[in-house]
Amino acid sequence: MTTTTIELVTYQLKPECSQSDLEPINTDVNAFLKVQPGFLYRSMSEDETGLMYDIVYWQDMQSAKNAADAFTSSKACEALMNVTNMESVTMRHMSAIAEVMSCEA
């Protein structure tokens, strides 16, 4: 039985960067993710303090780890790192313990 893996990355943008700087980068990140084996879903949000939450769902832990390794050498990663305060980055991989999907999804 495979277990869905949740990848949670939090970070802040560099002070001179804004959400509008992320728009073309997110397009490239999404394109990268869509061709990765095991990719299920991605969402991004920002809280009131400016902390970005990048949440990616994977079919299993190995898919998540393989994609993370591949991402480090991608142009999308390079672009994202250029606007990211690297000292603020945290990344976690967790196995889902409960899941439900809307019938409308």
Beta strands, then each sheet from edge to edge (+ up, - down):
strand 1: 5-13
strand 2: 39-46
strand 3: 51-58
strand 4: 84-95
sheet 1: 2+ 3- 1+ 4-
end
